[in-house]
Amino acid sequence: MVVNKMISRLMDIGFSEYEARVYISLLRANPSTAYEIAKESGIPTSKIYEVIARLLEKGFVSVVDGDNRKSYVPMDVNEFIEGRKKKIDKTLAGLKLDLAGLKTGGRASYIWNIDDYGYFLEKAERMILEAKKTILISAWKDEILNLKEILEKKAEYEKVKIAIVHFGEVEIAAGRLFQHPIEDTIYNEKGGRGFAIVADSREALMGTIHDKALEGAWSINSGFVTLAEDYIKHDIYIMKIVSRMNKMLKKRFGDNYIKLRDIYSDEEAI
């Protein structure tokens, strides 16, 4: 529901659930008494004054006196958004400087696990935007379409070399494209859509997406980065060979190169 999304987004910027419900309730109908707010928002009357008091303290709600009862009005939406934006930007800028001062100069060897699909794509976008020299990507149509605009801008306006192995047909004007010929077989083997991106041979992001459930990881660990980079490069080598020798490979190893993909034997179909 739309209301649940609004509550979630307000919670993302520091509201409690009850605070978010009160603010949304007041935007819908104001001025309102505490009793009316509790009824509209579904917050227990035993909690409503406590929640309103916190919002008053933060300046997101104001009191309106009249008719021998207190009523409340919300901060204007535009003023609220601009004020929060400025405060968050200022806080993040300060935090960036503070945290940068903690760096020891050594390369981090840890690997961050990621299970949120939205954050995973955001991380891929940041890697693309920050890349200076090279970008290697192995991805399915779903994820490439999400990244298409920034990849095309990167390719058009910056001298960054881009190579993409894609599963499924996509139209994208960014670097060299290599379509994998047996995406159905790959999907069945992995049980989902694979994704890998390496930026400047310095950082790597990899994962498998199952209907937007995700198992992924990011790191600047040199072993992890080399593994991801070699994985993508190896696929590109294979795509170049396949594009030139597809008929011969199918003849020798069968449809979908089934004999070639059997790593536990060295047989041919003929």
C-alpha positions in Angstrom: 0.0 0.0 0.0 1.1 3.6 -0.6 0.7 4.5 3.1 3.0 1.7 4.1 5.6 2.9 1.6 5.4 6.5 3.0 5.8 5.1 6.5 8.8 3.0 5.5 10.5 6.0 3.8 9.9 8.3 6.8 11.4 5.6 9.0 14.4 5.5 6.6 15.2 9.1 7.5 14.8 8.7 11.3 11.1 8.6 12.2 9.7 5.9 14.4 6.7 4.1 13.0 4.4 5.9 15.3 5.9 9.3 14.4 5.5 8.6 10.7 1.9 7.6 11.3 1.1 10.8 13.2 2.8 13.1 10.5 0.9 11.3 7.7 -2.4 11.5 9.6 -2.0 15.3 10.1 -1.2 15.8 6.4 -4.4 14.1 5.6 -6.5 16.1 8.1 -5.5 19.2 10.1 -5.8 20.7 12.5 -6.6 17.6 14.6 -6.8 16.8 18.3 -4.7 14.1 19.9 -7.8 11.9 20.0 -8.6 12.4 16.3 -4.9 11.7 15.4 -5.0 8.5 17.4 -8.2 7.4 15.7 -6.9 8.2 12.2 -3.4 6.7 12.7 -4.4 3.6 14.7 -2.0 4.5 17.5 -3.1 3.6 21.1 -4.4 6.7 23.0 -2.0 5.8 25.8 0.9 6.5 23.4 -0.4 9.4 21.3 0.7 12.3 23.6 4.2 10.8 23.9 4.5 10.6 20.1 3.1 14.1 19.5 5.5 15.5 22.2 8.5 14.1 20.3 7.3 15.5 17.0 6.7 18.9 18.7 10.3 18.8 20.1 11.7 18.0 16.6 9.6 20.8 15.0 7.6 18.6 12.7 4.3 19.4 14.4 2.9 22.7 15.8 0.2 23.4 18.4 -2.9 25.3 17.5 -5.0 26.6 20.4 -8.7 27.2 20.1 -12.1 26.2 21.2 -10.7 25.2 24.7 -8.8 22.3 23.2 -5.3 21.7 21.7 -5.1 20.8 18.0 -2.0 20.1 15.9 -0.8 20.9 12.4 2.1 19.3 10.5 5.1 21.1 9.0 4.5 22.0 5.4 5.6 19.2 3.1 8.0 21.2 1.0 9.6 22.9 4.0 9.9 19.4 5.6 11.6 17.8 2.6 14.0 20.7 2.0 14.9 21.0 5.7 15.6 17.3 6.0 17.6 17.2 2.8 19.9 20.0 3.9 20.4 18.4 7.3 21.1 14.9 5.9 23.5 16.3 3.3 25.3 18.3 6.0 25.5 15.3 8.3 26.7 13.0 5.6 29.4 15.5 4.4 30.7 15.8 8.0 30.6 12.1 8.5 32.5 11.5 5.3 35.3 13.7 6.5 35.3 12.1 10.0 35.4 8.6 8.7 38.1 9.4 6.1 40.3 10.4 9.0 40.1 6.8 10.4 41.7 5.3 7.3 45.0 3.5 7.9 46.1 3.5 4.3 46.0 -0.3 3.9 43.7 -2.1 1.5 40.7 -3.7 3.2 40.6 -7.5 3.0 37.0 -8.0 4.2 34.1 -9.0 2.0 30.7 -7.4 2.6 27.7 -9.7 2.2 24.6 -8.0 0.6 21.1 -9.4 0.6 19.1 -6.3 -0.3 18.4 -6.1 -4.1 17.9 -2.3 -4.1 21.1 -1.7 -2.3 22.9 -4.2 -4.6 21.9 -2.2 -7.7 22.7 1.1 -6.0 26.2 -0.2 -5.3 26.6 -1.3 -8.9 25.5 2.2 -10.0 28.1 3.9 -7.7 30.8 1.6 -9.0 30.0 2.6 -12.6 29.8 6.3 -11.8 33.2 6.2 -9.9 35.1 4.1 -12.5 38.0 5.9 -14.2 39.4 3.4 -16.6 37.6 0.1 -17.1 34.2 -1.6 -16.3 33.6 -5.3 -16.8 30.0 -6.6 -16.4 28.3 -10.0 -16.6 24.6 -9.6 -16.2 21.1 -10.5 -17.3 18.7 -8.3 -19.1 16.7 -7.3 -16.0 19.8 -5.8 -14.3 21.3 -4.3 -17.4 18.2 -2.4 -18.1 18.4 -0.9 -14.7 21.9 0.2 -15.3 21.5 1.1 -19.0 21.2 4.9 -18.7 24.3 5.5 -16.5 26.4 3.0 -18.6 25.5 4.8 -21.8 26.4 8.2 -20.3 29.6 6.7 -18.9 30.5 5.4 -22.4 29.5 8.6 -24.2 31.1 11.3 -21.9 34.1 9.6 -20.3 37.0 7.6 -21.8 36.2 4.4 -19.8 36.5 1.0 -21.5 33.4 -1.1 -21.0 32.8 -4.8 -21.8 29.5 -6.5 -21.1 28.5 -10.2 -21.2 24.7 -10.2 -21.3 22.2 -13.0 -21.0 19.1 -12.3 -23.1 18.9 -9.7 -25.9 19.4 -6.1 -24.9 20.0 -2.9 -26.8 22.6 -0.7 -25.1 25.1 1.7 -26.5 28.0 1.1 -24.1 31.3 -0.5 -24.9 31.7 -4.0 -26.3 28.7 -6.4 -26.0 28.9 -10.2 -25.9 25.7 -12.1 -25.8 25.8 -15.5 -24.0 24.3 -18.1 -26.3 22.9 -20.6 -23.8 21.2 -18.4 -21.1 18.5 -21.0 -20.3 21.1 -23.6 -19.5 23.0 -21.2 -17.3 19.9 -20.1 -15.5 19.0 -23.7 -14.7 22.5 -24.4 -13.5 22.7 -21.4 -11.2 19.0 -21.4 -10.1 18.8 -17.6 -10.8 20.4 -14.7 -12.6 24.1 -14.2 -12.0 25.6 -10.7 -11.8 29.2 -9.5 -11.6 30.8 -6.1 -12.1 34.5 -5.1 -11.7 35.5 -1.5 -11.8 39.1 -0.4 -12.5 40.4 -3.9 -11.5 40.0 -2.5 -8.0 36.6 -3.5 -6.6 34.1 -6.2 -7.4 30.4 -6.9 -6.8 29.0 -10.4 -7.4 25.6 -12.0 -6.7 22.9 -14.4 -7.7 19.3 -13.0 -7.9 16.3 -15.4 -7.3 13.2 -13.4 -8.2 14.8 -10.3 -6.6 15.9 -12.3 -3.5 19.6 -11.9 -3.4 22.8 -13.5 -2.3 25.7 -11.1 -3.1 29.0 -9.7 -1.9 31.3 -6.7 -2.5 35.0 -6.3 -1.8 38.2 -4.6 -2.8 40.1 -7.7 -1.6 42.6 -8.4 -4.4 41.8 -12.2 -4.5 38.0 -11.5 -4.7 38.5 -8.9 -7.4 40.9 -11.1 -9.5 38.4 -14.0 -9.3 35.5 -11.8 -10.5 37.6 -10.2 -13.2 38.9 -13.6 -14.5 35.4 -15.0 -14.5 34.1 -12.2 -16.8 37.2 -12.2 -19.0 36.9 -16.0 -19.4 33.3 -15.6 -20.6 34.4 -13.0 -23.1 37.1 -15.3 -24.4 34.5 -18.0 -24.8 32.0 -15.7 -26.5 34.6 -14.6 -29.1 35.3 -18.3 -29.9 31.6 -19.2 -30.0 30.7 -16.4 -32.3 33.2 -17.7 -34.9 32.9 -21.4 -34.4 29.4 -22.0 -33.2 28.5 -24.7 -35.8 31.6 -26.7 -35.3 31.3 -26.5 -31.5 27.7 -27.8 -31.6 28.7 -30.6 -34.0 31.5 -31.7 -31.8 29.9 -31.2 -28.4 26.1 -31.3 -29.0 23.3 -28.8 -28.4 24.1 -26.2 -25.8 27.7 -27.6 -25.9 26.5 -30.2 -23.4 29.7 -32.4 -23.7 31.9 -29.3 -23.5 30.2 -28.2 -20.3 30.7 -31.6 -18.6 33.8 -30.7 -16.7 34.1 -34.2 -15.3 34.8 -35.9 -18.7 36.5 -35.1 -21.9 34.1 -36.6 -24.4 32.8 -35.4 -27.7 29.4 -35.9 -29.4 31.0 -37.3 -32.5 
